[in-house]
Amino acid sequence: MDFRFSVVVYLLILVLANSFDVVDSSDSFYVSRNTSLVSPGGVFELGFFSFGDRWYFGIWYKKIPKRTYVWFGNRDIPLYNSNATLEISGANIILLDSNHRIIWDTERGNERSPELVAELLANGNLVLRNKDPGDYLWQSFDNPTNTLLPDMKLRSSKVPNFGSRRYLASWKAPDDPAKGNFIFGMDGDKFPRILIMQGEEITKVYRSGGWNGIEFADLPLVFNSTNEDGESTFVYQDNDIYSIVTLTSWGSLNWLTWNQRSQEWTLRWTALLTYCDRYNHCGANSYCNPHTSPPTCNCITGFEPATSRNVTGGCVRKTPVSCNSNRFSQLTKMKLPDTVDAKQYSPYELKTCRDMCVKDCHCTAYTVIVYQNGTSSSNCVTWSGDLLDLQNYAMAGQDLYIRLNGKTKNKSRIIIGLSLGATAAVIIIVILSVLCIWRRKQNQARATAIDVMQSNEDTFGAEETETLAMDIMQSNEDIFGAEETETLQLPPMDFGLILRATENFSDANEIGHGGFGAVYKGRLPSGQEIAVKRLSEVSRQGTVEFKTEVMLIANLQHINLVKLLGWSVHERERVLIYEYLENGSLQHHLFGGGQNSSDLNWQMRFDIIKGICHGLAYMQDGSRVMIVHRDLKPANILLDRNMIPKISDFGLARICSRSESKAVTTKPSGTYGYMSPEYAESGLYSAKSDIFSFGVMLLEIVSGKENRSFSYSLCRTNLLSYIWTKWNDGNWEETIEQAIQESSSFQKHQVRRCLEVGLLCVQQDAEDRPQMLSVVMMLLNEATDIPRPKLPGFYKAENYKDQSEIYSTSGSQW
């Protein structure tokens, strides 16, 4: 259908609603909310809109209720009234104001091209083309604003600091789409990497890991690499058209997908999640370890802090490296250094690459990058000068070889002969000694195994006792794979050793108890302190739960998850051996009475909140499998000597598929007051169930009140509804514990933010609760918007016959 508008008569048709996908060179349309281009399929729409008194034209998702803009034309030159025209003139699309002045155009020069067409494609790309559908003269995908859409390209520019125009620029402010202070794009021709830059001086804020032929090391985004005009081009790939990568006004890069059910954008990934993600956070020649809480900086081998033990200020060599130095230290699973001072040689194997570094007096480090694109190609990379922006990865990363001072000396043949003879003699002696020790240990292990197996027959039966250890290891293989299971060093521990360590489970050694038994402090012969959870004979935690806890904790390695050291079974006894955590449970500090209820200042509480967040985010998004804990509560948050929180008691935990939104059980298990409504009432559990429990804990930490025992007024209002009502009435400060307000570290805005995030997490419907990564962003980044919380979950205690615990793990006070 051909819509033709005359500039003279457009005022007469303001009442008409016009929607089409193509404008040809004889068309123009008036600035109006009722006039737009709609893409085939109706996903995207281009039109005019206003922010306050400023008018823009751009593209947004048509079917999403909360309008989400993905491209702006005149972002830096807004219109200040609603009289404007968009048309094709000469070889350009132009935007004219009411005085017919050009506000924006496609900058294609003055050449004239007959029969031009402007079209909004199904993928959201606005193109200017000839009548031939594939002949694009200009396209919005080559001129993005702050959003990356599927099929959009990033070009690895030969010119430093993003010489190509294919980069994203942030908004100036959340309500101002003008070009802001941050840009995001691809940089480096030989070493492609993604960068976020800031300010006029183009300061690096974030740098991704290098490209290995199929992906960037630490980036979940999928790109397809091509070569155009001698430059590497990376096309963003995603089968979901409702998927965007956006650069926020505060410099964060977020990957979002639209959740049709919850009608909200879901955060899939974000850059700058931890301090380690910030460019060169630890300074030169120092690497950042994100697996500690908080993340730590460490000098690489052969270096020491540049300034009095402050590693964040970078590191310097302990001794200068001579030109003939040929010693190297290997760092594994590393994010490779920035390639500002790097050279590339292709192709080279590891030894040859090492030799290239040795020959270069200025060479600091080297590696070989093997590209995983089916070509089996590899490149040798060497660095000179300081090594910048190093990070240690948990799973990915590459080996990096650091040059050290010193030289491997060549021996003469005589010395070599003498050395070989002496070495052979020593080897023979060592072998004989090892054989003797090995045989002795084998005999001891066999005797211990027979004793343990015999004593367990009454409890498990001979057949099950004999295969218990094998069953646990086999279950690990089914879940985590054989390779990782082989490295699992958790054999059964001698029960006699546990008895001696705990002084026969003496009352003096008991440090806590709960629904599944007692916890005892013990000391191994090596002097290591341990905490032993002894399951009671009447405990409903059976063999399945026992094995679940062994399997999960042994394979989930994170600073905010408790560490399991071993396990043991003997007759009717089942015990789990953990690392000993000196400061006991969070429950004890919050609700233990006496001085305990006020010994946590605000900074300590906020650090505990962040630690729990990181642990949960790892369980839900950071590990190979998604873990639902099902019994999160302050009693199951343990604190070490530095008050770092550790999530414990995984007996009720379940492994869930990320492709399934929820699972169901006929027997809800957990603690009343922390269970989500859908779990307590219908047995439905998911990651959102743990988020509800976390929200309850967050509100308890801020208020200092326990949800299970809280009652307000004659209506017996629970803690969640009490805090929501006070917040909704603007009286939220009345809910804060007095000890927090009197704390010198009290931050009013920070406490309110925690309160609002807690209310978001305890909303009635699971779909309304945020994901854990979103929670982390809202707590750590004050520029992140927090949606208005809806009513919290309300379910009555009468439904559970006043039982405080339905089916709970130990809740140990240790």
Rosetta blueprint (number, residue, H / E / L):
1 M L
2 D L
3 F L
4 R L
5 F L
6 S L
7 V L
8 V L
9 V L
10 Y H
11 L H
12 L H
13 I H
14 L L
15 V L
16 L L
17 A L
18 N E
19 S E
20 F E
21 D L
22 V E
23 V E
24 D E
25 S L
26 S L
27 D L
28 S E
29 F E
30 Y E
31 V L
32 S L
33 R L
34 N L
35 T E
36 S E
37 L E
38 V E
39 S L
40 P L
41 G L
42 G L
43 V L
44 F E
45 E E
46 L E
47 G E
48 F E
49 F E
50 S E
51 F E
52 G L
53 D L
54 R E
55 W E
56 Y E
57 F E
58 G E
59 I E
60 W E
61 Y E
62 K L
63 K L
64 I L
65 P L
66 K L
67 R L
68 T L
69 Y E
70 V E
71 W E
72 F E
73 G L
74 N L
75 R L
76 D L
77 I L
78 P L
79 L E
80 Y L
81 N L
82 S L
83 N L
84 A E
85 T E
86 L E
87 E E
88 I E
89 S E
90 G L
91 A L
92 N E
93 I E
94 I E
95 L E
96 L E
97 D E
98 S L
99 N L
100 H L
101 R L
102 I E
103 I E
104 W E
105 D E
106 T L
107 E L
108 R L
109 G L
110 N L
111 E L
112 R L
113 S L
114 P L
115 E L
116 L L
117 V E
118 A E
119 E E
120 L E
121 L L
122 A L
123 N L
124 G L
125 N L
126 L E
127 V E
128 L E
129 R E
130 N L
131 K L
132 D L
133 P L
134 G L
135 D L
136 Y E
137 L E
138 W E
139 Q E
140 S H
141 F H
142 D H
143 N L
144 P L
145 T L
146 N L
147 T E
148 L E
149 L L
150 P L
151 D L
152 M L
153 K E
154 L E
155 R E
156 S E
157 S E
158 K L
159 V L
160 P L
161 N L
162 F L
163 G L
164 S L
165 R L
166 R L
167 Y L
168 L E
169 A E
170 S E
171 W E
172 K E
173 A E
174 P L
175 D L
176 D E
177 P E
178 A E
179 K E
180 G E
181 N E
182 F E
183 I E
184 F E
185 G E
186 M E
187 D E
188 G L
189 D L
190 K L
191 F L
192 P L
193 R E
194 I E
195 L E
196 I E
197 M E
198 Q E
199 G L
200 E L
201 E L
202 I L
203 T E
204 K E
205 V E
206 Y E
207 R E
208 S L
209 G L
210 G L
211 W E
212 N L
213 G L
214 I L
215 E L
216 F E
217 A L
218 D L
219 L L
220 P L
221 L L
222 V E
223 F E
224 N E
225 S E
226 T E
227 N E
228 E E
229 D L
230 G L
231 E E
232 S E
233 T E
234 F E
235 V E
236 Y E
237 Q E
238 D L
239 N L
240 D L
241 I L
242 Y L
243 S E
244 I E
245 V E
246 T E
247 L E
248 T L
249 S L
250 W L
251 G L
252 S L
253 L E
254 N E
255 W E
256 L E
257 T E
258 W E
259 N E
260 Q L
261 R L
262 S L
263 Q L
264 E E
265 W E
266 T E
267 L E
268 R E
269 W E
270 T E
271 A L
272 L L
273 L L
274 T L
275 Y H
276 C H
277 D H
278 R L
279 Y L
280 N L
281 H L
282 C L
283 G L
284 A L
285 N L
286 S E
287 Y E
288 C E
289 N E
290 P L
291 H L
292 T L
293 S L
294 P L
295 P L
296 T E
297 C E
298 N E
299 C E
300 I L
301 T L
302 G L
303 F E
304 E E
305 P E
306 A L
307 T L
308 S L
309 R L
310 N L
311 V H
312 T H
313 G H
314 G L
315 C E
316 V E
317 R E
318 K L
319 T L
320 P L
321 V L
322 S L
323 C L
324 N L
325 S L
326 N L
327 R E
328 F E
329 S E
330 Q E
331 L E
332 T E
333 K E
334 M E
335 K E
336 L L
337 P L
338 D L
339 T L
340 V L
341 D L
342 A E
343 K E
344 Q E
345 Y E
346 S L
347 P L
348 Y L
349 E L
350 L H
351 K H
352 T H
353 C H
354 R H
355 D H
356 M H
357 C H
358 V H
359 K H
360 D L
361 C L
362 H L
363 C E
364 T E
365 A E
366 Y E
367 T E
368 V E
369 I E
370 V E
371 Y L
372 Q L
373 N L
374 G L
375 T L
376 S L
377 S L
378 S E
379 N E
380 C E
381 V E
382 T E
383 W E
384 S E
385 G L
386 D L
387 L L
388 L L
389 D L
390 L E
391 Q E
392 N E
393 Y L
394 A L
395 M L
396 A L
397 G L
398 Q E
399 D E
400 L E
401 Y E
402 I E
403 R E
404 L E
405 N L
406 G L
407 K L
408 T L
409 K L
410 N L
411 K L
412 S L
413 R H
414 I H
415 I H
416 I H
417 G H
418 L H
419 S H
420 L H
421 G H
422 A H
423 T H
424 A H
425 A H
426 V H
427 I H
428 I H
429 I H
430 V H
431 I H
432 L H
433 S H
434 V H
435 L H
436 C H
437 I H
438 W H
439 R H
440 R H
441 K H
442 Q H
443 N H
444 Q H
445 A H
446 R H
447 A H
448 T H
449 A H
450 I H
451 D H
452 V H
453 M H
454 Q H
455 S H
456 N H
457 E H
458 D H
459 T H
460 F H
461 G L
462 A H
463 E H
464 E H
465 T H
466 E H
467 T H
468 L H
469 A H
470 M H
471 D H
472 I H
473 M H
474 Q H
475 S H
476 N H
477 E H
478 D H
479 I H
480 F H
481 G L
482 A H
483 E H
484 E H
485 T H
486 E H
487 T L
488 L L
489 Q L
490 L L
491 P L
492 P E
493 M L
494 D L
495 F H
496 G H
497 L H
498 I H
499 L H
500 R H
501 A H
502 T L
503 E L
504 N L
505 F L
506 S L
507 D H
508 A H
509 N H
510 E E
511 I E
512 G E
513 H E
514 G E
515 G L
516 F L
517 G E
518 A E
519 V E
520 Y E
521 K E
522 G E
523 R E
524 L L
525 P L
526 S L
527 G L
528 Q L
529 E E
530 I E
531 A E
532 V E
533 K E
534 R E
535 L E
536 S L
537 E L
538 V L
539 S L
540 R L
541 Q L
542 G L
543 T H
544 V H
545 E H
546 F H
547 K H
548 T H
549 E H
550 V H
551 M H
552 L H
553 I H
554 A H
555 N H
556 L L
557 Q L
558 H L
559 I L
560 N L
561 L E
562 V L
563 K L
564 L E
565 L E
566 G E
567 W E
568 S E
569 V E
570 H E
571 E L
572 R L
573 E E
574 R E
575 V E
576 L E
577 I E
578 Y E
579 E E
580 Y L
581 L L
582 E L
583 N L
584 G L
585 S E
586 L H
587 Q H
588 H H
589 H H
590 L H
591 F H
592 G L
593 G L
594 G L
595 Q L
596 N H
597 S H
598 S H
599 D L
600 L L
601 N L
602 W H
603 Q H
604 M H
605 R H
606 F H
607 D H
608 I H
609 I H
610 K H
611 G H
612 I H
613 C H
614 H H
615 G H
616 L H
617 A H
618 Y H
619 M H
620 Q H
621 D H
622 G H
623 S L
624 R L
625 V L
626 M E
627 I E
628 V E
629 H L
630 R L
631 D L
632 L L
633 K L
634 P H
635 A H
636 N H
637 I E
638 L E
639 L E
640 D L
641 R L
642 N L
643 M L
644 I L
645 P E
646 K E
647 I E
648 S L
649 D L
650 F L
651 G L
652 L L
653 A L
654 R E
655 I E
656 C E
657 S L
658 R L
659 S L
660 E L
661 S L
662 K L
663 A E
664 V E
665 T L
666 T L
667 K L
668 P L
669 S L
670 G E
671 T E
672 Y L
673 G L
674 Y L
675 M L
676 S L
677 P H
678 E H
679 Y H
680 A H
681 E H
682 S H
683 G L
684 L E
685 Y E
686 S L
687 A H
688 K H
689 S H
690 D H
691 I H
692 F H
693 S H
694 F H
695 G H
696 V H
697 M H
698 L H
699 L H
700 E H
701 I H
702 V H
703 S H
704 G L
705 K L
706 E L
707 N L
708 R L
709 S L
710 F L
711 S L
712 Y E
713 S L
714 L L
715 C L
716 R L
717 T E
718 N L
719 L H
720 L H
721 S H
722 Y H
723 I H
724 W H
725 T H
726 K H
727 W H
728 N H
729 D L
730 G L
731 N L
732 W H
733 E H
734 E H
735 T H
736 I L
737 E L
738 Q H
739 A H
740 I H
741 Q H
742 E L
743 S L
744 S L
745 S L
746 F L
747 Q L
748 K H
749 H H
750 Q H
751 V H
752 R H
753 R H
754 C H
755 L H
756 E H
757 V H
758 G H
759 L H
760 L H
761 C H
762 V L
763 Q E
764 Q L
765 D L
766 A H
767 E H
768 D H
769 R L
770 P L
771 Q L
772 M H
773 L H
774 S H
775 V H
776 V H
777 M H
778 M H
779 L H
780 L H
781 N L
782 E L
783 A L
784 T L
785 D L
786 I L
787 P L
788 R L
789 P L
790 K L
791 L L
792 P E
793 G L
794 F L
795 Y L
796 K L
797 A H
798 E H
799 N H
800 Y H
801 K L
802 D L
803 Q L
804 S L
805 E E
806 I E
807 Y E
808 S L
809 T L
810 S L
811 G L
812 S L
813 Q L
814 W L
